[in-house]
Amino acid sequence: MIFENEMDVINAFLDADTYDEKYNIIRLASDLMTDKVIDTLAASMDTVIAEGPTDRRYEELKGIILTNRKFEVIR
């Protein structure tokens, strides 16, 4: 998967069916992770990531996705 811009990342993330897919998207798009993208992705999961350095916020987003993945139930 190749992302050309931030909107490609956001759309792919929103279309993802599982947290595994969401995690892979943000991992592959690490170079496009801006505060705006992180805020949008976090909001789509009903969470807020505190202000700070973008790299720390990116790691926190990954951690939230990994935590949610543990409790994901596929029906």
PyMOL commands that set and color helices and strands:
alter all, ss='L'
color gray80, all
select helices_A, chain A and resi 6-15+19-28+30-32+35-44+54-70
alter helices_A, ss='H'
color red, helices_A
deselect
rebuild
show_as cartoon
